[in-house]
Amino acid sequence: MSDAAIPQAERFKLSMLIYDSRYRSATIQAVVLTLVLAFVFWIVNNAVTNLAALGKPIRFDFLGDTASYDINQKLIEYSSTDSHGRAVLVGLLNTLLVAFMGCVTATVIGVIGGVLRLSNNWLVSRLMVLYVEIFRNVPLLLWIFVCMFTLTALAPQPRAFRGENPEATMKLWDSIAITNRGIYLPEPLFSRSLGNIDIGIFLISVDLLAILAVLGAGIFAARWNSKRANAIQTATGDRPKTLGVNTALIVVPVLALLVILGFHIGKPALAGFNFRGGINMSAPLIALWLGLSLYTGTYIVEAVRSGIQAVNKGQTEAASALGIRPGRTMSLVVLPQAMRIIIPQLISQYLNLTKNSSLAIAIGYMDLVSTLGGVTLNQTGREMECILLLMAIYLTISLLISGGMNWYNERVKLVER
């Protein structure tokens, strides 16, 4: 009896790329990708060739030239004699500052407003509806102007703080000055400072690093103490008290380090025509921060409301049956489950807020667009390079935000069996 013939594999033919369903989709995708890349290459090559013909080849050496302009709000040292590259860095930090402040404030407003939006109190819920409808249906730029004009019109001038009987006074034991130029806050100072580390771009405070290290060690010790208490509870059924010990492990070492470093508060003081010292929050920064927060907060309110309503009512009823108070039910039962629905919407709102911060150019806040896309572009005439850098930086920031939020979303999502 002969063995059955073994079928031989069909030889590959070029016609199979079109007529064979196993290869057709890959062939089409490869052709489309090639055409797209060829089109992009043609556009880029055409732009580079035309710019070179105009005597403006694409180069980024202008970032090393002297900027010759001042920046009113800065997180690192900067003067008009510094380079355009450092001015761009200052603008980038200003963008990140207002984006971070706006995201935090908008989230707080959104979470509180979303909960109040579903309140059984008719007046409270109607007020939240009024807030959402008014702020969401007026352009963001107008709200930024409203915040800016309100601050500059209602706040007193610095000269109002002068004299024996001044028209305006500082707040909180003469530590905070609210003026039409901005708000001046007290700053932390150290009489026995450990100095700074110069990394070339900016200075890193050794005092801050020491405080963070001690704080991290305290948190690690508190977590170890909590795990030890859990082990004792599992073994004996009795749980040792950990709140006081954990608080002492975190707070006492930090306070001791602050005493050793000679920590004290530096208050702003009126000198000449303006306040000196302290932390300066300029009027454009405050106006942009408030405008972005109030506007974006309306969308987060609706995201929180929809997330809460998506949670099964049986969860609330079960918590009530266990005797949990409504406030604790919302924070411990409903909101953690609603976050799985809220997070994807939060990602979009954080990205929108970060990109909308570019409206700072309208009120004179020196962010990334105002520095790189404004003064630097006009001074150097490098339009293509500046626009490309702006696009690359905003794209990087957006990808980092979405990546971080997506990572958190993966951590809190339901795991299916």
ABEGO torsion letter per residue (X at the ends): XBBBBBBBBBBBBAAAAAABAAAAAAAAAAAAAAAAAAAAAAAAAAAAAAAAAAGBBBBAAAAABBAGBBBABBABBBBAABBAAAAAAAAAAAAAAAAAAAAAAAAAAAAAAAAAAABABAAAAAAAAAAAAAAAABBAAAAAAAAAAAAAAABBBAAAABEABBABBBBGGGABBBBAAEBBBBBBBBABBAEBBBAGABBBBAAAAAAAAAAAAAAAAAAAAAAAAAAAAAAAGBBBBAAAAAAAAAAAAAAAAAAAAGBBBBBBBBBEABBBEEBBBBAAAAAAAAAAAAAAAAAAAAAAAAAAAABBAAAAAAAAAAGBBAAAAAAAAAAAAAAAAAAAAAAAAAAAAAAAAAAAAAAGBBBAAAAAABAAAAAAGBAAAAAAAAAAAAAAAAAAAAAAAAAAAAAABBBBX
